[in-house]
């Protein structure tokens, strides 16, 4: 899957909290941000169906 690069402006304290969370889960900060966004989209019912199926297949 191709990744889109996007510059992110974020409060340094928020970024530090994301980095600590990522470290606890053995992810990169970038991977953690993507996980947070995907989880929020899924909870809101806005995750594209193709993405839901793709993620479900990876965990099978």
C-alpha distance matrix in Angstrom:
0.0 3.8 6.5 9.8 12.9 15.9 19.3 20.7 24.4 25.5 28.9 29.3 30.6 27.6 25.3 27.6 27.5 23.7 23.9 26.5 24.6 21.6 24.1 25.6 22.4 21.4 18.2 17.7 18.8 15.5 14.0 17.2 16.9 13.5 15.2 18.2 16.6 14.8 18.2 20.2 18.3 18.7 22.3 23.0 21.7 19.2 15.9 14.4 15.3 12.0 10.6 13.9 13.7 10.3 11.8 15.1 14.0 12.8 16.3 18.3
3.8 0.0 3.8 6.7 9.8 13.0 16.5 18.4 22.1 23.7 27.2 27.7 29.4 26.6 24.1 26.7 27.0 23.2 23.4 26.4 24.9 21.8 24.4 26.4 23.5 22.3 18.9 17.6 18.3 14.7 14.2 17.4 16.5 13.5 16.0 18.7 16.8 15.7 19.4 20.8 19.0 20.1 23.6 23.8 22.9 20.0 17.1 15.7 17.3 14.3 12.9 16.4 16.8 13.6 14.9 18.4 17.7 16.3 19.6 21.9
6.5 3.8 0.0 3.8 6.4 9.5 12.9 14.6 18.4 19.9 23.4 23.9 25.7 23.0 20.5 23.2 23.6 19.9 20.1 23.3 22.0 19.0 21.7 23.9 21.3 20.3 16.6 14.9 15.1 11.3 11.5 14.5 13.3 10.6 13.7 16.0 14.1 13.8 17.5 18.6 17.2 18.9 22.1 22.2 21.9 18.9 16.3 15.7 17.9 15.4 13.3 16.7 17.8 14.8 15.3 19.0 19.0 17.2 20.1 22.9
9.8 6.7 3.8 0.0 3.8 6.4 10.1 12.1 15.8 17.9 21.5 22.4 24.6 21.8 19.5 22.6 23.3 19.8 20.3 23.8 22.7 20.1 22.9 25.3 23.0 22.2 18.4 16.3 15.6 11.9 12.9 15.4 13.3 11.2 14.8 16.2 13.9 14.4 18.1 18.5 17.0 19.3 22.3 21.9 21.8 18.6 16.5 16.1 18.9 16.9 14.9 18.3 20.0 17.4 17.8 21.6 21.9 20.4 23.0 25.9
12.9 9.8 6.4 3.8 0.0 3.8 6.8 9.4 13.1 15.3 19.0 19.6 22.1 19.8 17.2 20.3 21.4 18.2 18.4 22.1 21.6 19.0 21.7 24.3 22.6 21.6 17.9 15.1 14.1 10.5 12.6 14.9 12.7 11.7 15.4 16.5 14.6 15.9 19.3 19.5 18.7 21.3 23.8 23.5 24.0 20.8 19.0 19.2 22.1 20.4 18.0 21.2 23.1 20.5 20.4 24.2 24.7 22.8 25.2 28.3
15.9 13.0 9.5 6.4 3.8 0.0 3.8 6.2 9.7 12.2 16.0 17.1 19.7 17.4 15.2 18.6 19.8 16.9 17.6 21.3 20.9 18.9 21.7 24.3 22.9 22.4 18.7 15.9 13.9 10.8 13.4 14.8 11.9 11.7 15.5 15.7 13.6 15.7 18.8 18.3 17.8 20.9 22.9 22.3 23.3 20.0 18.9 19.5 22.8 21.7 19.2 22.1 24.5 22.3 21.9 25.6 26.6 24.8 26.8 30.1
19.3 16.5 12.9 10.1 6.8 3.8 0.0 3.8 6.7 9.7 13.3 14.2 17.2 15.4 13.2 16.6 18.3 15.9 16.5 20.2 20.4 18.7 21.2 24.0 23.3 22.7 19.2 16.0 13.6 11.3 14.6 15.5 12.5 13.4 17.0 16.7 15.2 17.8 20.5 19.8 19.9 23.1 24.7 24.1 25.6 22.5 21.7 22.7 26.1 25.1 22.5 25.2 27.7 25.5 24.8 28.5 29.6 27.6 29.3 32.8
20.7 18.4 14.6 12.1 9.4 6.2 3.8 0.0 3.8 6.1 9.8 11.2 13.9 11.9 10.1 13.7 15.1 13.0 14.1 17.6 17.7 16.6 19.3 21.8 21.3 21.3 18.0 15.1 12.0 10.4 13.6 13.6 10.4 12.1 15.4 14.3 13.1 16.3 18.5 17.5 18.1 21.4 22.5 22.0 23.9 21.3 20.7 22.3 25.7 25.3 22.4 24.5 27.4 25.5 24.3 27.8 29.4 27.4 28.7 32.3
24.4 22.1 18.4 15.8 13.1 9.7 6.7 3.8 0.0 3.8 7.1 9.0 11.9 10.5 9.6 13.0 14.7 13.5 14.7 18.0 18.5 18.1 20.5 22.9 23.0 23.2 20.2 17.4 14.0 13.2 16.5 15.8 12.7 15.0 17.9 16.2 15.3 18.8 20.5 19.0 20.1 23.5 24.1 23.4 25.7 23.3 23.2 25.1 28.6 28.4 25.5 27.4 30.5 28.8 27.4 30.8 32.6 30.6 31.6 35.3
25.5 23.7 19.9 17.9 15.3 12.2 9.7 6.1 3.8 0.0 3.8 6.1 8.4 6.8 6.5 10.0 11.3 10.6 12.3 15.1 15.6 15.9 18.3 20.3 20.7 21.4 18.7 16.3 12.6 12.7 15.7 14.2 11.5 14.5 16.6 14.5 14.4 18.1 19.1 17.6 19.4 22.5 22.7 22.4 25.1 23.0 23.0 25.4 28.8 28.9 25.7 27.2 30.4 28.9 27.0 30.2 32.3 30.2 30.7 34.5
28.9 27.2 23.4 21.5 19.0 16.0 13.3 9.8 7.1 3.8 0.0 3.8 5.5 5.3 6.3 8.7 10.1 10.8 12.4 14.5 15.6 16.5 18.4 20.2 21.3 22.2 20.1 17.9 14.2 15.2 18.0 16.0 13.7 17.1 18.7 16.3 16.8 20.5 20.9 19.4 21.7 24.6 24.2 24.1 27.2 25.5 25.7 28.3 31.6 31.9 28.6 29.8 33.1 31.7 29.5 32.5 34.8 32.6 32.8 36.6
29.3 27.7 23.9 22.4 19.6 17.1 14.2 11.2 9.0 6.1 3.8 0.0 3.8 5.4 5.0 6.1 8.7 9.8 10.3 12.3 14.2 15.0 16.3 18.4 19.9 20.4 18.6 16.3 12.8 14.6 17.5 15.6 14.1 17.7 19.2 17.2 18.3 21.8 22.2 21.2 23.7 26.3 26.1 26.5 29.4 27.8 27.6 30.2 33.3 33.3 29.9 31.0 34.2 32.5 30.1 33.1 35.2 32.6 32.8 36.6
30.6 29.4 25.7 24.6 22.1 19.7 17.2 13.9 11.9 8.4 5.5 3.8 0.0 3.8 5.4 5.1 6.3 8.7 9.8 10.7 12.4 14.2 15.3 16.7 18.6 19.7 18.4 16.8 13.4 15.7 18.0 15.4 14.4 18.2 18.9 16.5 18.2 21.6 21.3 20.4 23.3 25.6 25.0 25.6 28.8 27.7 27.6 30.5 33.4 33.8 30.2 30.9 34.1 32.7 30.0 32.7 35.0 32.5 32.2 36.0
27.6 26.6 23.0 21.8 19.8 17.4 15.4 11.9 10.5 6.8 5.3 5.4 3.8 0.0 3.8 5.4 5.1 6.3 8.6 10.0 10.6 12.2 14.2 15.5 16.7 18.1 16.4 15.0 11.4 13.3 15.2 12.5 11.1 14.8 15.4 12.9 14.5 17.9 17.6 16.6 19.5 21.9 21.3 21.9 25.0 23.9 23.8 26.8 29.6 30.1 26.6 27.2 30.5 29.2 26.6 29.2 31.7 29.3 29.1 32.8
25.3 24.1 20.5 19.5 17.2 15.2 13.2 10.1 9.6 6.5 6.3 5.0 5.4 3.8 0.0 3.8 5.4 5.0 6.1 8.6 9.8 10.3 12.2 14.2 15.2 15.9 13.9 11.9 8.3 10.3 12.8 10.6 9.5 13.2 14.4 12.6 14.2 17.4 17.8 17.4 19.9 22.2 22.3 23.0 25.7 24.3 23.7 26.4 29.2 29.2 25.6 26.5 29.6 27.9 25.4 28.3 30.4 27.7 27.8 31.6
27.6 26.7 23.2 22.6 20.3 18.6 16.6 13.7 13.0 10.0 8.7 6.1 5.1 5.4 3.8 0.0 3.8 5.4 5.0 6.2 8.6 9.7 10.5 12.4 14.3 14.9 13.8 12.3 9.3 12.2 14.3 11.9 11.9 15.6 16.2 14.7 16.9 19.8 19.7 19.7 22.5 24.4 24.3 25.5 28.2 27.2 26.4 29.2 31.8 31.7 28.0 28.7 31.7 29.9 27.1 29.8 31.8 29.0 28.7 32.5
27.5 27.0 23.6 23.3 21.4 19.8 18.3 15.1 14.7 11.3 10.1 8.7 6.3 5.1 5.4 3.8 0.0 3.8 5.4 5.2 6.2 8.5 9.8 10.7 12.5 14.0 13.2 12.6 9.7 12.7 13.9 10.7 11.0 14.7 14.4 12.5 15.2 18.0 17.2 17.2 20.4 22.0 21.5 22.9 25.8 25.2 24.5 27.6 30.0 30.3 26.5 26.8 29.8 28.4 25.3 27.8 30.1 27.4 26.7 30.5
23.7 23.2 19.9 19.8 18.2 16.9 15.9 13.0 13.5 10.6 10.8 9.8 8.7 6.3 5.0 5.4 3.8 0.0 3.8 5.5 5.1 6.0 8.5 9.8 10.6 11.9 10.3 9.5 6.4 9.1 10.1 7.0 7.3 11.0 10.9 9.4 12.1 14.7 14.4 14.8 17.7 19.3 19.3 20.8 23.3 22.5 21.4 24.3 26.7 26.7 23.0 23.4 26.4 24.8 21.9 24.5 26.7 24.0 23.6 27.4
23.9 23.4 20.1 20.3 18.4 17.6 16.5 14.1 14.7 12.3 12.4 10.3 9.8 8.6 6.1 5.0 5.4 3.8 0.0 3.8 5.4 5.0 6.1 8.6 9.9 10.1 8.8 7.6 5.1 8.8 10.0 7.9 9.2 12.5 12.7 12.2 14.8 17.1 17.1 18.0 20.6 22.1 22.4 24.1 26.4 25.4 24.0 26.6 28.8 28.4 24.7 25.3 27.9 25.9 23.1 25.8 27.5 24.5 24.2 28.0
26.5 26.4 23.3 23.8 22.1 21.3 20.2 17.6 18.0 15.1 14.5 12.3 10.7 10.0 8.6 6.2 5.2 5.5 3.8 0.0 3.8 5.4 5.0 6.2 8.7 9.7 9.9 9.9 8.4 12.1 12.5 9.9 11.8 15.0 14.3 13.6 16.8 18.8 18.1 19.1 22.1 23.1 23.1 25.1 27.5 27.0 25.7 28.6 30.5 30.4 26.5 26.7 29.3 27.5 24.3 26.6 28.5 25.4 24.6 28.3
24.6 24.9 22.0 22.7 21.6 20.9 20.4 17.7 18.5 15.6 15.6 14.2 12.4 10.6 9.8 8.6 6.2 5.1 5.4 3.8 0.0 3.8 5.4 5.1 6.4 8.6 8.5 9.5 8.2 11.4 10.8 7.6 9.9 12.7 11.2 10.6 14.1 15.7 14.6 16.0 19.0 19.7 19.6 21.9 24.2 24.0 22.5 25.5 27.3 27.3 23.5 23.3 26.0 24.4 21.1 23.2 25.3 22.5 21.4 25.1
21.6 21.8 19.0 20.1 19.0 18.9 18.7 16.6 18.1 15.9 16.5 15.0 14.2 12.2 10.3 9.7 8.5 6.0 5.0 5.4 3.8 0.0 3.8 5.4 5.1 5.9 4.8 5.8 5.4 8.5 7.7 5.4 8.5 10.8 9.8 10.3 13.5 14.7 14.5 16.3 18.8 19.5 20.1 22.4 24.3 23.6 21.7 24.3 26.0 25.5 21.7 22.0 24.3 22.3 19.2 21.6 23.3 20.1 19.6 23.3
24.1 24.4 21.7 22.9 21.7 21.7 21.2 19.3 20.5 18.3 18.4 16.3 15.3 14.2 12.2 10.5 9.8 8.5 6.1 5.0 5.4 3.8 0.0 3.8 5.4 4.9 6.0 7.1 7.8 11.2 10.6 9.1 12.2 14.4 13.4 14.1 17.3 18.4 18.0 20.0 22.6 23.0 23.6 26.0 27.9 27.3 25.4 27.9 29.4 28.8 25.0 25.1 27.2 25.1 21.9 24.1 25.5 22.2 21.4 25.0
25.6 26.4 23.9 25.3 24.3 24.3 24.0 21.8 22.9 20.3 20.2 18.4 16.7 15.5 14.2 12.4 10.7 9.8 8.6 6.2 5.1 5.4 3.8 0.0 3.8 5.6 7.8 10.1 10.6 13.8 12.5 10.3 13.6 15.6 13.7 14.1 17.7 18.5 17.4 19.5 22.3 22.3 22.4 25.3 27.1 27.1 25.3 28.0 29.2 28.9 25.2 24.8 26.9 25.1 21.6 23.3 25.0 21.8 20.5 23.9
22.4 23.5 21.3 23.0 22.6 22.9 23.3 21.3 23.0 20.7 21.3 19.9 18.6 16.7 15.2 14.3 12.5 10.6 9.9 8.7 6.4 5.1 5.4 3.8 0.0 3.8 5.6 8.8 10.0 12.4 10.1 8.4 12.1 13.2 10.9 12.2 15.6 15.8 14.8 17.5 20.0 19.6 20.2 23.1 24.6 24.6 22.4 24.9 25.9 25.5 21.8 21.3 23.2 21.4 17.9 19.6 21.2 18.0 16.7 20.2
21.4 22.3 20.3 22.2 21.6 22.4 22.7 21.3 23.2 21.4 22.2 20.4 19.7 18.1 15.9 14.9 14.0 11.9 10.1 9.7 8.6 5.9 4.9 5.6 3.8 0.0 3.8 6.9 9.4 11.6 9.6 9.2 12.9 13.8 12.4 14.3 17.3 17.4 17.2 19.9 22.0 21.9 22.9 25.7 26.9 26.5 24.0 26.1 27.1 26.2 22.5 22.6 24.1 21.8 18.7 20.7 21.6 18.1 17.4 20.8
18.2 18.9 16.6 18.4 17.9 18.7 19.2 18.0 20.2 18.7 20.1 18.6 18.4 16.4 13.9 13.8 13.2 10.3 8.8 9.9 8.5 4.8 6.0 7.8 5.6 3.8 0.0 3.8 6.4 8.0 5.9 6.1 9.7 10.4 9.6 11.8 14.3 14.6 15.1 17.6 19.4 19.7 21.1 23.5 24.7 23.8 21.3 23.2 24.6 23.5 19.8 20.3 22.0 19.5 16.7 19.2 20.2 16.7 16.6 20.3
17.7 17.6 14.9 16.3 15.1 15.9 16.0 15.1 17.4 16.3 17.9 16.3 16.8 15.0 11.9 12.3 12.6 9.5 7.6 9.9 9.5 5.8 7.1 10.1 8.8 6.9 3.8 0.0 3.8 5.3 5.0 6.2 8.7 9.8 10.4 12.2 14.2 15.1 16.3 18.3 19.9 20.8 22.4 24.3 25.5 24.2 21.8 23.6 25.4 24.1 20.5 21.6 23.5 20.7 18.3 21.3 22.2 18.8 19.3 23.0
18.8 18.3 15.1 15.6 14.1 13.9 13.6 12.0 14.0 12.6 14.2 12.8 13.4 11.4 8.3 9.3 9.7 6.4 5.1 8.4 8.2 5.4 7.8 10.6 10.0 9.4 6.4 3.8 0.0 3.8 5.4 5.0 6.2 8.6 9.7 10.4 12.3 14.1 15.2 16.5 18.3 19.8 21.0 22.5 24.3 22.8 20.9 23.0 25.2 24.4 20.7 21.8 24.2 21.8 19.4 22.5 23.8 20.8 21.2 25.0
15.5 14.7 11.3 11.9 10.5 10.8 11.3 10.4 13.2 12.7 15.2 14.6 15.7 13.3 10.3 12.2 12.7 9.1 8.8 12.1 11.4 8.5 11.2 13.8 12.4 11.6 8.0 5.3 3.8 0.0 3.8 5.4 5.2 6.3 8.6 10.0 10.7 12.3 14.2 15.5 16.6 18.3 20.1 21.3 22.6 20.7 18.6 20.3 22.7 21.6 18.0 19.7 22.0 19.4 17.4 20.9 22.0 19.2 20.2 23.9
14.0 14.2 11.5 12.9 12.6 13.4 14.6 13.6 16.5 15.7 18.0 17.5 18.0 15.2 12.8 14.3 13.9 10.1 10.0 12.5 10.8 7.7 10.6 12.5 10.1 9.6 5.9 5.0 5.4 3.8 0.0 3.8 5.5 5.1 6.1 8.6 9.9 10.4 12.1 14.2 15.3 16.3 18.2 19.9 20.9 19.4 16.9 18.6 20.5 19.3 15.7 16.9 19.0 16.5 14.2 17.4 18.6 15.6 16.4 20.2
17.2 17.4 14.5 15.4 14.9 14.8 15.5 13.6 15.8 14.2 16.0 15.6 15.4 12.5 10.6 11.9 10.7 7.0 7.9 9.9 7.6 5.4 9.1 10.3 8.4 9.2 6.1 6.2 5.0 5.4 3.8 0.0 3.8 5.4 5.0 6.1 8.6 9.8 10.4 12.2 14.1 15.2 16.4 18.3 19.8 18.7 16.7 19.1 21.1 20.6 16.8 17.5 20.0 18.1 15.3 18.1 20.0 17.2 17.2 21.1
16.9 16.5 13.3 13.3 12.7 11.9 12.5 10.4 12.7 11.5 13.7 14.1 14.4 11.1 9.5 11.9 11.0 7.3 9.2 11.8 9.9 8.5 12.2 13.6 12.1 12.9 9.7 8.7 6.2 5.2 5.5 3.8 0.0 3.8 5.4 5.1 6.2 8.5 9.9 10.6 12.3 14.2 15.4 16.5 18.3 16.7 15.1 17.6 20.1 19.8 16.2 17.2 20.2 18.4 16.0 19.2 21.2 18.8 19.3 23.0
13.5 13.5 10.6 11.2 11.7 11.7 13.4 12.1 15.0 14.5 17.1 17.7 18.2 14.8 13.2 15.6 14.7 11.0 12.5 15.0 12.7 10.8 14.4 15.6 13.2 13.8 10.4 9.8 8.6 6.3 5.1 5.4 3.8 0.0 3.8 5.5 5.1 6.0 8.5 9.9 10.5 12.1 14.2 15.3 16.4 14.5 12.4 14.4 16.8 16.2 12.5 13.9 16.7 14.7 12.7 16.0 17.9 15.7 16.6 20.3
15.2 16.0 13.7 14.8 15.4 15.5 17.0 15.4 17.9 16.6 18.7 19.2 18.9 15.4 14.4 16.2 14.4 10.9 12.7 14.3 11.2 9.8 13.4 13.7 10.9 12.4 9.6 10.4 9.7 8.6 6.1 5.0 5.4 3.8 0.0 3.8 5.5 5.1 6.0 8.5 9.8 10.4 12.1 14.1 15.2 14.3 12.0 14.5 16.3 16.2 12.4 12.7 15.5 14.0 11.1 14.0 16.2 14.1 14.2 17.9
18.2 18.7 16.0 16.2 16.5 15.7 16.7 14.3 16.2 14.5 16.3 17.2 16.5 12.9 12.6 14.7 12.5 9.4 12.2 13.6 10.6 10.3 14.1 14.1 12.2 14.3 11.8 12.2 10.4 10.0 8.6 6.1 5.1 5.5 3.8 0.0 3.8 5.5 5.2 6.1 8.6 9.9 10.6 12.3 14.2 13.5 12.2 15.3 17.5 18.0 14.4 14.4 17.8 16.8 14.1 16.5 19.3 17.5 17.2 20.8
16.6 16.8 14.1 13.9 14.6 13.6 15.2 13.1 15.3 14.4 16.8 18.3 18.2 14.5 14.2 16.9 15.2 12.1 14.8 16.8 14.1 13.5 17.3 17.7 15.6 17.3 14.3 14.2 12.3 10.7 9.9 8.6 6.2 5.1 5.5 3.8 0.0 3.8 5.5 5.1 6.1 8.6 9.9 10.6 12.2 10.6 9.5 12.5 15.2 15.8 12.4 13.0 16.5 15.7 13.7 16.4 19.1 17.8 18.1 21.6
14.8 15.7 13.8 14.4 15.9 15.7 17.8 16.3 18.8 18.1 20.5 21.8 21.6 17.9 17.4 19.8 18.0 14.7 17.1 18.8 15.7 14.7 18.4 18.5 15.8 17.4 14.6 15.1 14.1 12.3 10.4 9.8 8.5 6.0 5.1 5.5 3.8 0.0 3.8 5.5 5.1 6.1 8.6 9.9 10.5 9.2 7.0 9.9 12.0 12.6 9.1 9.3 12.8 12.2 10.0 12.7 15.4 14.4 14.8 18.1
18.2 19.4 17.5 18.1 19.3 18.8 20.5 18.5 20.5 19.1 20.9 22.2 21.3 17.6 17.8 19.7 17.2 14.4 17.1 18.1 14.6 14.5 18.0 17.4 14.8 17.2 15.1 16.3 15.2 14.2 12.1 10.4 9.9 8.5 6.0 5.2 5.5 3.8 0.0 3.8 5.5 5.1 6.2 8.6 9.9 10.0 8.5 12.0 13.5 14.8 11.5 10.5 14.0 14.0 11.2 13.0 16.2 15.4 14.8 18.0
20.2 20.8 18.6 18.5 19.5 18.3 19.8 17.5 19.0 17.6 19.4 21.2 20.4 16.6 17.4 19.7 17.2 14.8 18.0 19.1 16.0 16.3 20.0 19.5 17.5 19.9 17.6 18.3 16.5 15.5 14.2 12.2 10.6 9.9 8.5 6.1 5.1 5.5 3.8 0.0 3.8 5.5 5.2 6.2 8.6 8.5 8.5 12.2 14.4 16.2 13.3 12.6 16.3 16.7 14.4 16.2 19.5 18.9 18.4 21.5
18.3 19.0 17.2 17.0 18.7 17.8 19.9 18.1 20.1 19.4 21.7 23.7 23.3 19.5 19.9 22.5 20.4 17.7 20.6 22.1 19.0 18.8 22.6 22.3 20.0 22.0 19.4 19.9 18.3 16.6 15.3 14.1 12.3 10.5 9.8 8.6 6.1 5.1 5.5 3.8 0.0 3.8 5.5 5.1 6.1 4.9 4.9 8.6 11.1 13.0 10.5 10.2 14.0 14.6 13.0 14.9 18.0 18.0 18.1 20.9
18.7 20.1 18.9 19.3 21.3 20.9 23.1 21.4 23.5 22.5 24.6 26.3 25.6 21.9 22.2 24.4 22.0 19.3 22.1 23.1 19.7 19.5 23.0 22.3 19.6 21.9 19.7 20.8 19.8 18.3 16.3 15.2 14.2 12.1 10.4 9.9 8.6 6.1 5.1 5.5 3.8 0.0 3.8 5.4 5.1 5.9 4.9 8.5 9.7 12.0 9.6 8.0 11.7 12.9 11.1 12.1 15.6 15.9 15.5 18.0
22.3 23.6 22.1 22.3 23.8 22.9 24.7 22.5 24.1 22.7 24.2 26.1 25.0 21.3 22.3 24.3 21.5 19.3 22.4 23.1 19.6 20.1 23.6 22.4 20.2 22.9 21.1 22.4 21.0 20.1 18.2 16.4 15.4 14.2 12.1 10.6 9.9 8.6 6.2 5.2 5.5 3.8 0.0 3.8 5.5 7.6 8.2 11.9 13.0 15.6 13.4 11.5 15.0 16.5 14.4 14.9 18.6 18.9 17.9 20.4
23.0 23.8 22.2 21.9 23.5 22.3 24.1 22.0 23.4 22.4 24.1 26.5 25.6 21.9 23.0 25.5 22.9 20.8 24.1 25.1 21.9 22.4 26.0 25.3 23.1 25.7 23.5 24.3 22.5 21.3 19.9 18.3 16.5 15.3 14.1 12.3 10.6 9.9 8.6 6.2 5.1 5.4 3.8 0.0 3.8 5.4 7.7 11.1 12.8 15.7 14.1 12.8 16.4 17.9 16.4 17.3 20.8 21.3 20.8 23.2
21.7 22.9 21.9 21.8 24.0 23.3 25.6 23.9 25.7 25.1 27.2 29.4 28.8 25.0 25.7 28.2 25.8 23.3 26.4 27.5 24.2 24.3 27.9 27.1 24.6 26.9 24.7 25.5 24.3 22.6 20.9 19.8 18.3 16.4 15.2 14.2 12.2 10.5 9.9 8.6 6.1 5.1 5.5 3.8 0.0 3.8 5.9 8.5 9.6 12.9 11.9 10.3 13.6 15.7 14.8 15.3 18.6 19.7 19.5 21.4
19.2 20.0 18.9 18.6 20.8 20.0 22.5 21.3 23.3 23.0 25.5 27.8 27.7 23.9 24.3 27.2 25.2 22.5 25.4 27.0 24.0 23.6 27.3 27.1 24.6 26.5 23.8 24.2 22.8 20.7 19.4 18.7 16.7 14.5 14.3 13.5 10.6 9.2 10.0 8.5 4.9 5.9 7.6 5.4 3.8 0.0 3.8 6.2 8.6 11.4 10.3 10.1 13.4 14.9 14.4 15.8 18.7 19.5 20.0 22.2
15.9 17.1 16.3 16.5 19.0 18.9 21.7 20.7 23.2 23.0 25.7 27.6 27.6 23.8 23.7 26.4 24.5 21.4 24.0 25.7 22.5 21.7 25.4 25.3 22.4 24.0 21.3 21.8 20.9 18.6 16.9 16.7 15.1 12.4 12.0 12.2 9.5 7.0 8.5 8.5 4.9 4.9 8.2 7.7 5.9 3.8 0.0 3.8 6.3 8.4 6.7 6.7 10.1 11.2 10.8 12.4 15.2 15.9 16.6 18.9
14.4 15.7 15.7 16.1 19.2 19.5 22.7 22.3 25.1 25.4 28.3 30.2 30.5 26.8 26.4 29.2 27.6 24.3 26.6 28.6 25.5 24.3 27.9 28.0 24.9 26.1 23.2 23.6 23.0 20.3 18.6 19.1 17.6 14.4 14.5 15.3 12.5 9.9 12.0 12.2 8.6 8.5 11.9 11.1 8.5 6.2 3.8 0.0 3.8 5.4 5.3 6.5 8.9 10.0 11.0 12.6 14.5 15.8 17.2 19.0
15.3 17.3 17.9 18.9 22.1 22.8 26.1 25.7 28.6 28.8 31.6 33.3 33.4 29.6 29.2 31.8 30.0 26.7 28.8 30.5 27.3 26.0 29.4 29.2 25.9 27.1 24.6 25.4 25.2 22.7 20.5 21.1 20.1 16.8 16.3 17.5 15.2 12.0 13.5 14.4 11.1 9.7 13.0 12.8 9.6 8.6 6.3 3.8 0.0 3.8 5.4 5.1 6.2 8.5 10.0 10.6 12.3 14.4 15.7 16.7
12.0 14.3 15.4 16.9 20.4 21.7 25.1 25.3 28.4 28.9 31.9 33.3 33.8 30.1 29.2 31.7 30.3 26.7 28.4 30.4 27.3 25.5 28.8 28.9 25.5 26.2 23.5 24.1 24.4 21.6 19.3 20.6 19.8 16.2 16.2 18.0 15.8 12.6 14.8 16.2 13.0 12.0 15.6 15.7 12.9 11.4 8.4 5.4 3.8 0.0 3.8 5.6 5.3 6.1 8.7 10.0 10.7 12.6 14.7 15.7
10.6 12.9 13.3 14.9 18.0 19.2 22.5 22.4 25.5 25.7 28.6 29.9 30.2 26.6 25.6 28.0 26.5 23.0 24.7 26.5 23.5 21.7 25.0 25.2 21.8 22.5 19.8 20.5 20.7 18.0 15.7 16.8 16.2 12.5 12.4 14.4 12.4 9.1 11.5 13.3 10.5 9.6 13.4 14.1 11.9 10.3 6.7 5.3 5.4 3.8 0.0 3.8 5.5 5.0 6.1 8.5 9.9 10.7 12.6 14.5
13.9 16.4 16.7 18.3 21.2 22.1 25.2 24.5 27.4 27.2 29.8 31.0 30.9 27.2 26.5 28.7 26.8 23.4 25.3 26.7 23.3 22.0 25.1 24.8 21.3 22.6 20.3 21.6 21.8 19.7 16.9 17.5 17.2 13.9 12.7 14.4 13.0 9.3 10.5 12.6 10.2 8.0 11.5 12.8 10.3 10.1 6.7 6.5 5.1 5.6 3.8 0.0 3.8 5.5 5.3 6.1 8.6 10.1 10.9 12.6
13.7 16.8 17.8 20.0 23.1 24.5 27.7 27.4 30.5 30.4 33.1 34.2 34.1 30.5 29.6 31.7 29.8 26.4 27.9 29.3 26.0 24.3 27.2 26.9 23.2 24.1 22.0 23.5 24.2 22.0 19.0 20.0 20.2 16.7 15.5 17.8 16.5 12.8 14.0 16.3 14.0 11.7 15.0 16.4 13.6 13.4 10.1 8.9 6.2 5.3 5.5 3.8 0.0 3.8 5.5 5.1 6.1 8.7 10.1 10.7
10.3 13.6 14.8 17.4 20.5 22.3 25.5 25.5 28.8 28.9 31.7 32.5 32.7 29.2 27.9 29.9 28.4 24.8 25.9 27.5 24.4 22.3 25.1 25.1 21.4 21.8 19.5 20.7 21.8 19.4 16.5 18.1 18.4 14.7 14.0 16.8 15.7 12.2 14.0 16.7 14.6 12.9 16.5 17.9 15.7 14.9 11.2 10.0 8.5 6.1 5.0 5.5 3.8 0.0 3.8 5.5 5.3 6.5 9.0 10.3
11.8 14.9 15.3 17.8 20.4 21.9 24.8 24.3 27.4 27.0 29.5 30.1 30.0 26.6 25.4 27.1 25.3 21.9 23.1 24.3 21.1 19.2 21.9 21.6 17.9 18.7 16.7 18.3 19.4 17.4 14.2 15.3 16.0 12.7 11.1 14.1 13.7 10.0 11.2 14.4 13.0 11.1 14.4 16.4 14.8 14.4 10.8 11.0 10.0 8.7 6.1 5.3 5.5 3.8 0.0 3.8 5.4 5.1 6.5 9.0
15.1 18.4 19.0 21.6 24.2 25.6 28.5 27.8 30.8 30.2 32.5 33.1 32.7 29.2 28.3 29.8 27.8 24.5 25.8 26.6 23.2 21.6 24.1 23.3 19.6 20.7 19.2 21.3 22.5 20.9 17.4 18.1 19.2 16.0 14.0 16.5 16.4 12.7 13.0 16.2 14.9 12.1 14.9 17.3 15.3 15.8 12.4 12.6 10.6 10.0 8.5 6.1 5.1 5.5 3.8 0.0 3.8 5.5 5.3 6.5
14.0 17.7 19.0 21.9 24.7 26.6 29.6 29.4 32.6 32.3 34.8 35.2 35.0 31.7 30.4 31.8 30.1 26.7 27.5 28.5 25.3 23.3 25.5 25.0 21.2 21.6 20.2 22.2 23.8 22.0 18.6 20.0 21.2 17.9 16.2 19.3 19.1 15.4 16.2 19.5 18.0 15.6 18.6 20.8 18.6 18.7 15.2 14.5 12.3 10.7 9.9 8.6 6.1 5.3 5.4 3.8 0.0 3.8 5.5 5.3
12.8 16.3 17.2 20.4 22.8 24.8 27.6 27.4 30.6 30.2 32.6 32.6 32.5 29.3 27.7 29.0 27.4 24.0 24.5 25.4 22.5 20.1 22.2 21.8 18.0 18.1 16.7 18.8 20.8 19.2 15.6 17.2 18.8 15.7 14.1 17.5 17.8 14.4 15.4 18.9 18.0 15.9 18.9 21.3 19.7 19.5 15.9 15.8 14.4 12.6 10.7 10.1 8.7 6.5 5.1 5.5 3.8 0.0 3.8 5.7
16.3 19.6 20.1 23.0 25.2 26.8 29.3 28.7 31.6 30.7 32.8 32.8 32.2 29.1 27.8 28.7 26.7 23.6 24.2 24.6 21.4 19.6 21.4 20.5 16.7 17.4 16.6 19.3 21.2 20.2 16.4 17.2 19.3 16.6 14.2 17.2 18.1 14.8 14.8 18.4 18.1 15.5 17.9 20.8 19.5 20.0 16.6 17.2 15.7 14.7 12.6 10.9 10.1 9.0 6.5 5.3 5.5 3.8 0.0 3.8
18.3 21.9 22.9 25.9 28.3 30.1 32.8 32.3 35.3 34.5 36.6 36.6 36.0 32.8 31.6 32.5 30.5 27.4 28.0 28.3 25.1 23.3 25.0 23.9 20.2 20.8 20.3 23.0 25.0 23.9 20.2 21.1 23.0 20.3 17.9 20.8 21.6 18.1 18.0 21.5 20.9 18.0 20.4 23.2 21.4 22.2 18.9 19.0 16.7 15.7 14.5 12.6 10.7 10.3 9.0 6.5 5.3 5.7 3.8 0.0
